[in-house]
Amino acid sequence: MNIQFKTNPTDEEWLTDFEVAIKHSINSALYKKRCEETGFDGTLTSYDDLSKVPYLADWEFKLSNKHHPNLISVSKQDIAMYTLSSSTSGDPSFVPRTRNDVEICQQNYLGGILGWANGQTEETAFLGPPIDILLKKAVKKHNESEAKPFVMMMFQGLKNTSGFGSINFYYDIKKDNGHVYFEKNIKRFIDHMKRMEKENKNVLIVGTTIPTYDFLSTLDKENISFSGDITPTIAVGTGGWDGHKGTNKTDPISKKHFFTLAKNLFGVKTFYDGYATSESPAYFHGEYHPTIEDVIHQPRRYMRIIARDLETGAVIKQKNELGLLQIMTPYGTQGSPQCNILTSDIVQVLDVDNLGLISKFIYKKRAKDKALNDVDKGGCGDFLKNHIKPSSANKRSE
């Protein structure tokens, strides 16, 4: 598949590239079977055809399904990396990716962060353990390959990308009876922020949601704040607002309270939140809006998104309805059929056109097995159950 990555394609260019990506994905045994089941030959004549393109549900990438040999769309030696999701559910997604796929994923992730900072970052405060240490510890063996957690792949891009200035870390490595763990050093962070104030530098504070909230809460408890000579860009991502991320489990985090802390400590007017699903190379970069006390996400030009009704699976074409997010992109999908993914994520549609293409949405929650009959008190039907809680009767492939 020879598609040049375009961050801002025209509508015609995007549709042409998407058709190429779909036809390439048919090299995957699993996606080929899906297309044969639906009678789809890969031909797209207009945007009206998008809702007819067969998709894969994100659960089909789960490690327990053992689908990954049938997901590969290229020769096996062209797979540069298998990436793992954070395994919050206990069953990580296992996604084959080529080197080009990895680079596009990283570009999507990092490009948004640099955009938030308006290209003005002189120093970055990374609220997580040192990246080099994480990368060394982050490889896990699964069958024939070494798999790297999805978020670590993104952090590796952070390490290798210019535009973030010098990157500073605030976790110390500790050992206890041979056990290695990380401990936050709040004093180092405070000293760094004071230096940024004195030097009047532009600083980006970035990290995953749970540790970033932990830092802000600690500063608040110690009555630390900054004078306003420093107004950093604060960006978080990879989920965790419900208090669950990978093996991390804590109380749910209120976005309103997070913003209040950030505003009181640093005088910021908003914060930014990144959102992605491990089964797709697409990455959303949202902005917190105090008036609605939530983050509004907008798709980038390299992707198209729709939402499917929780009861019927029909494409949603009305504002304010809830549905399952479906992500379409031709870029970064060479190694496996990631170009058209139905996610387990329930979103509220804020702005949508007559084809169902969404331009604004709010992420609500992940559809989990135990929540299937209580989606925002509204219930859900067979479509959601069949896609989020597959059984031998309703799995669409084995």
C-alpha positions as CSV (number, residue, x, y, z in Angstrom):
1,M,0.0,0.0,0.0
2,N,1.5,3.3,-1.1
3,I,-0.4,6.1,0.6
4,Q,1.4,9.3,1.5
5,F,0.3,10.6,4.9
6,K,-1.7,13.8,4.6
7,T,-2.5,15.8,7.7
8,N,-4.9,18.0,5.8
9,P,-6.3,16.2,2.8
10,T,-9.0,17.5,0.6
11,D,-12.3,15.5,0.7
12,E,-11.5,13.9,-2.6
13,E,-8.0,13.0,-1.6
14,W,-9.2,11.5,1.7
15,L,-11.8,9.3,0.0
16,T,-9.3,8.1,-2.6
17,D,-6.8,7.2,0.0
18,F,-9.5,5.5,2.2
19,E,-10.5,3.3,-0.8
20,V,-6.9,2.3,-1.3
21,A,-6.5,1.5,2.4
22,I,-9.7,-0.6,2.5
23,K,-8.7,-2.6,-0.5
24,H,-5.3,-3.2,1.1
25,S,-6.9,-4.3,4.3
26,I,-8.6,-7.1,2.4
27,N,-5.1,-8.8,2.5
28,S,-5.9,-9.5,6.1
29,A,-7.7,-12.9,6.4
30,L,-10.1,-11.6,9.0
31,Y,-11.1,-8.5,7.1
32,K,-11.3,-10.4,3.8
33,K,-13.8,-12.7,5.4
34,R,-15.8,-9.7,6.7
35,C,-16.0,-8.2,3.2
36,E,-17.0,-11.5,1.7
37,E,-19.8,-11.8,4.3
38,T,-21.2,-8.4,3.4
39,G,-20.5,-8.6,-0.3
40,F,-18.3,-5.5,-0.3
41,D,-15.5,-5.4,-2.9
42,G,-13.7,-2.3,-1.6
43,T,-15.1,0.2,-4.2
44,L,-16.1,3.7,-2.9
45,T,-17.8,6.1,-5.3
46,S,-18.8,8.8,-2.8
47,Y,-19.1,9.7,0.9
48,D,-22.5,8.1,0.9
49,D,-20.8,4.7,0.8
50,L,-18.9,5.2,4.0
51,S,-21.6,3.7,6.3
52,K,-21.6,0.6,4.1
53,V,-17.9,-0.2,4.5
54,P,-17.4,-3.2,6.8
55,Y,-15.7,-2.4,10.1
56,L,-13.9,-4.4,12.7
57,A,-15.0,-3.9,16.4
58,D,-12.2,-3.1,18.8
59,W,-12.7,-6.3,20.7
60,E,-11.6,-8.3,17.7
61,F,-8.0,-7.1,18.4
62,K,-8.2,-8.4,22.0
63,L,-5.4,-10.8,22.8
64,S,-7.7,-13.5,24.1
65,N,-9.3,-13.8,20.7
66,K,-6.0,-14.9,19.2
67,H,-6.9,-13.2,15.9
68,H,-3.6,-11.4,15.4
69,P,-2.2,-13.8,12.7
70,N,-5.3,-13.2,10.7
71,L,-5.2,-9.4,11.2
72,I,-1.8,-8.9,9.5
73,S,-2.2,-7.2,6.1
74,V,1.4,-7.4,5.0
75,S,4.1,-10.0,5.1
76,K,5.1,-11.0,8.6
77,Q,8.6,-9.6,8.3
78,D,7.2,-6.2,7.6
79,I,5.6,-5.9,11.1
80,A,7.9,-3.7,13.1
81,M,5.9,-3.8,16.4
82,Y,3.0,-5.3,18.1
83,T,1.4,-2.7,20.4
84,L,-0.6,-3.5,23.6
85,S,-3.4,-1.4,25.0
86,S,-3.3,-0.6,28.7
87,S,-5.4,-3.6,29.6
88,T,-7.8,-1.8,31.9
89,S,-10.3,-4.5,31.1
90,G,-7.7,-7.2,31.8
91,D,-7.6,-8.2,28.2
92,P,-5.2,-6.0,26.1
93,S,-5.6,-5.3,22.4
94,F,-2.8,-6.7,20.3
95,V,-2.2,-4.6,17.2
96,P,0.3,-5.4,14.4
97,R,2.0,-2.3,13.0
98,T,4.6,-1.5,10.4
99,R,7.3,1.1,10.9
100,N,5.3,3.5,8.9
101,D,2.2,2.9,11.0
102,V,4.2,3.6,14.2
103,E,5.6,6.8,12.8
104,I,2.1,8.0,11.8
105,C,0.7,7.1,15.2
106,Q,3.4,9.1,16.9
107,Q,3.0,12.1,14.5
108,N,-0.8,12.2,15.2
109,Y,-0.2,12.1,19.0
110,L,2.6,14.6,19.1
111,G,1.3,17.0,16.5
112,G,-1.7,17.8,18.6
113,I,0.3,18.5,21.7
114,L,2.7,20.8,19.9
115,G,-0.4,22.5,18.4
116,W,-1.8,23.2,21.9
117,A,1.5,24.8,22.9
118,N,1.4,26.9,19.6
119,G,5.0,25.8,18.9
120,Q,6.2,28.0,21.8
121,T,7.4,25.3,24.2
122,E,10.8,26.0,25.6
123,E,10.7,23.3,28.3
124,T,8.5,20.4,29.0
125,A,7.5,19.1,32.4
126,F,6.7,15.4,31.9
127,L,4.6,14.0,34.8
128,G,5.6,10.4,34.6
129,P,8.7,8.3,35.1
130,P,11.7,8.9,32.8
131,I,10.9,7.7,29.3
132,D,14.2,5.7,28.9
133,I,13.4,3.7,32.0
134,L,9.8,3.1,30.9
135,L,10.8,1.9,27.4
136,K,13.3,-0.6,28.9
137,K,10.6,-2.0,31.2
138,A,7.7,-1.8,28.7
139,V,8.4,-4.8,26.5
140,K,6.2,-7.9,27.1
141,K,6.5,-11.2,25.4
142,H,3.4,-12.6,23.7
143,N,3.8,-15.7,21.6
144,E,6.1,-14.9,18.7
145,S,6.7,-11.3,19.3
146,E,7.7,-8.6,21.8
147,A,4.8,-6.3,22.3
148,K,5.2,-2.7,23.4
149,P,2.4,-0.9,25.3
150,F,0.6,1.6,23.0
151,V,1.2,4.6,25.3
152,M,5.0,3.7,25.4
153,M,5.1,3.9,21.7
154,M,3.7,7.4,21.9
155,F,6.1,8.4,24.6
156,Q,9.0,7.1,22.5
157,G,7.9,9.6,19.9
158,L,7.9,12.4,22.5
159,K,11.5,11.5,23.3
160,N,12.6,11.6,19.7
161,T,10.7,14.7,18.5
162,S,12.0,18.2,18.5
163,G,9.7,21.0,19.6
164,F,9.4,20.1,23.2
165,G,12.6,21.8,24.4
166,S,14.3,20.1,27.3
167,I,12.2,17.5,28.9
168,N,12.2,17.3,32.7
169,F,11.2,14.4,35.0
170,Y,10.0,14.3,38.6
171,Y,10.0,10.7,39.6
172,D,12.9,9.0,41.5
173,I,13.7,5.4,41.0
174,K,13.5,3.5,44.3
175,K,14.4,-0.1,45.2
176,D,12.9,-2.1,48.1
177,N,14.1,-5.8,48.5
178,G,14.8,-6.0,44.8
179,H,11.5,-4.4,43.8
180,V,11.9,-1.3,41.6
181,Y,9.3,1.4,41.9
182,F,8.9,5.1,41.1
183,E,8.3,7.9,43.7
184,K,7.2,11.4,42.7
185,N,9.6,14.2,43.7
186,I,7.3,17.2,44.2
187,K,10.1,19.4,45.4
188,R,11.9,19.0,42.1
189,F,8.7,20.0,40.2
190,I,8.2,23.1,42.4
191,D,11.8,24.2,42.0
192,H,11.5,23.8,38.2
193,M,8.3,25.8,38.0
194,K,9.8,28.6,40.1
195,R,12.8,28.7,37.7
196,M,10.4,28.9,34.8
197,E,8.7,31.8,36.5
198,K,12.0,33.6,37.1
199,E,13.2,33.0,33.5
200,N,9.7,33.8,32.1
201,K,9.8,30.7,29.9
202,N,7.0,28.9,28.1
203,V,6.5,25.5,29.6
204,L,4.3,22.6,28.7
205,I,3.1,20.4,31.5
206,V,2.1,17.0,30.0
207,G,1.3,13.6,31.4
208,T,-1.3,10.9,31.8
209,T,-4.4,11.9,33.7
210,I,-4.0,10.1,37.0
211,P,-0.4,11.2,37.8
212,T,-1.0,14.7,36.6
213,Y,-4.0,15.0,38.9
214,D,-1.9,13.6,41.7
215,F,0.7,16.3,41.2
216,L,-1.9,19.1,41.1
217,S,-3.6,17.7,44.2
218,T,-0.3,17.6,46.1
219,L,0.5,21.2,45.2
220,D,-3.0,22.2,46.4
221,K,-2.6,20.4,49.7
222,E,0.7,22.1,50.3
223,N,-0.8,25.5,49.5
224,I,1.6,26.0,46.6
225,S,0.7,28.3,43.7
226,F,2.5,30.4,41.2
227,S,2.3,34.2,40.7
228,G,1.0,34.3,37.2
229,D,4.4,35.0,35.6
230,I,4.2,31.5,34.4
231,T,1.0,30.3,32.6
232,P,1.8,26.9,31.3
233,T,0.0,24.8,28.7
234,I,-1.4,21.8,30.6
235,A,-2.2,18.7,28.5
236,V,-3.2,15.2,29.7
237,G,-4.4,12.1,27.8
238,T,-4.9,8.4,27.5
239,G,-8.0,8.3,29.7
240,G,-8.2,7.6,33.4
241,W,-11.0,10.1,34.3
242,D,-13.0,7.2,35.7
243,G,-10.1,6.4,38.0
244,H,-9.1,3.3,36.1
245,K,-6.2,3.0,33.7
246,G,-4.2,-0.2,33.3
247,T,-3.3,-1.4,36.8
248,N,-3.9,2.1,38.3
249,K,-7.2,2.3,40.2
250,T,-8.3,5.3,42.2
251,D,-11.4,7.4,42.7
252,P,-13.0,9.0,39.6
253,I,-11.5,12.4,38.7
254,S,-13.8,15.3,38.1
255,K,-12.8,17.4,35.1
256,K,-14.3,20.4,36.8
257,H,-12.2,19.9,39.9
258,F,-9.1,19.2,37.8
259,F,-9.6,22.5,36.0
260,T,-10.2,24.3,39.3
261,L,-6.9,23.1,40.6
262,A,-5.0,24.0,37.4
263,K,-6.6,27.4,37.3
264,N,-5.9,28.2,41.0
265,L,-2.3,26.9,40.8
266,F,-1.3,28.3,37.5
267,G,-4.0,30.8,36.3
268,V,-4.8,28.7,33.2
269,K,-8.0,29.4,31.3
270,T,-8.4,25.8,30.0
271,F,-6.6,22.5,29.7
272,Y,-6.3,20.0,26.9
273,D,-7.1,16.3,26.9
274,G,-6.0,13.8,24.3
275,Y,-8.1,10.7,23.5
276,A,-7.3,7.7,21.5
277,T,-8.2,4.0,21.0
278,S,-5.3,1.6,20.7
279,E,-6.9,-0.1,17.7
280,S,-6.7,3.0,15.5
281,P,-3.9,5.4,14.6
282,A,-6.2,8.4,15.0
283,Y,-5.8,10.7,18.0
284,F,-8.2,13.3,19.3
285,H,-7.1,16.5,20.9
286,G,-9.9,18.1,22.9
287,E,-10.2,21.4,24.9
288,Y,-11.9,21.8,28.2
289,H,-14.9,24.2,28.2
290,P,-15.8,25.6,31.7
291,T,-19.3,26.5,30.6
292,I,-20.2,22.8,30.0
293,E,-17.6,21.4,32.5
294,D,-16.4,18.9,29.9
295,V,-13.9,18.4,27.0
296,I,-15.1,18.9,23.5
297,H,-13.2,16.7,20.9
298,Q,-13.0,17.4,17.2
299,P,-11.7,15.0,14.6
300,R,-8.6,16.0,12.6
301,R,-8.7,16.3,8.9
302,Y,-7.0,12.9,8.4
303,M,-10.0,11.0,9.8
304,R,-13.7,10.8,9.5
305,I,-15.9,9.7,12.4
306,I,-19.5,8.6,12.8
307,A,-21.5,7.2,15.8
308,R,-23.9,4.2,15.8
309,D,-27.1,4.0,17.8
310,L,-26.8,1.9,20.9
311,E,-30.0,0.1,20.1
312,T,-30.1,-0.4,16.4
313,G,-26.5,0.3,15.1
314,A,-27.9,2.9,12.7
315,V,-25.7,5.9,11.9
316,I,-26.6,8.8,14.1
317,K,-27.6,12.0,12.3
318,Q,-29.1,14.0,15.2
319,K,-27.3,16.2,17.7
320,N,-27.0,15.3,21.4
321,E,-27.6,11.6,20.9
322,L,-25.4,8.9,22.4
323,G,-23.7,6.3,20.2
324,L,-20.7,4.1,19.7
325,L,-17.8,6.0,18.1
326,Q,-16.5,4.6,14.7
327,I,-13.2,5.9,13.4
328,M,-12.1,5.9,9.8
329,T,-8.7,6.8,8.5
330,P,-6.5,5.5,5.7
331,Y,-3.2,6.6,7.3
332,G,-1.1,4.4,9.5
333,T,-3.1,1.3,8.7
334,Q,-0.7,-0.7,6.6
335,G,0.1,-3.5,9.1
336,S,-3.5,-4.5,10.0
337,P,-7.0,-3.3,9.1
338,Q,-7.2,-0.3,11.5
339,C,-8.8,1.9,8.9
340,N,-12.4,1.4,10.0
341,I,-12.8,0.6,13.7
342,L,-16.0,0.5,15.7
343,T,-14.9,1.3,19.3
344,S,-16.4,0.5,22.7
345,D,-16.6,4.2,23.5
346,I,-19.9,5.9,24.0
347,V,-19.9,9.5,22.9
348,Q,-22.4,12.3,22.8
349,V,-22.8,13.8,19.3
350,L,-22.6,17.6,19.4
351,D,-22.4,18.5,15.7
352,V,-23.1,16.2,12.8
353,D,-24.0,16.5,9.1
354,N,-26.6,14.8,7.0
355,L,-24.3,11.9,6.3
356,G,-23.6,11.3,9.9
357,L,-20.1,12.7,9.8
358,I,-19.3,14.2,13.3
359,S,-17.4,17.4,13.8
360,K,-17.7,17.7,17.6
361,F,-18.4,15.2,20.3
362,I,-18.0,14.6,24.1
363,Y,-16.5,11.3,25.3
364,K,-18.9,9.8,27.9
365,K,-17.7,6.4,28.9
366,R,-16.4,3.0,27.8
367,A,-19.1,0.5,27.4
368,K,-18.3,-2.3,29.8
369,D,-20.0,-5.7,30.2
370,K,-21.5,-4.7,33.6
371,A,-22.8,-1.4,32.2
372,L,-24.6,-2.8,29.2
373,N,-28.1,-2.3,30.6
374,D,-27.4,1.0,32.2
375,V,-25.9,3.4,29.7
376,D,-26.6,6.8,31.2
377,K,-29.8,5.3,32.6
378,G,-31.0,4.9,29.0
379,G,-30.5,1.1,28.6
380,C,-29.1,-0.4,25.4
381,G,-30.1,-3.1,22.9
382,D,-28.8,-6.1,21.1
383,F,-26.4,-4.1,18.8
384,L,-24.3,-2.9,21.8
385,K,-24.4,-6.3,23.5
386,N,-23.3,-8.1,20.4
387,H,-20.4,-5.7,19.8
388,I,-19.1,-5.1,23.2
389,K,-19.8,-8.4,24.9
390,P,-19.2,-11.0,22.1
391,S,-20.2,-14.6,22.7
392,S,-19.7,-17.7,20.6
393,A,-23.1,-17.0,19.1
394,N,-22.5,-13.4,18.1
395,K,-18.8,-13.1,17.3
396,R,-18.6,-12.2,13.7
397,S,-15.4,-14.3,13.1
398,E,-13.4,-17.0,14.9
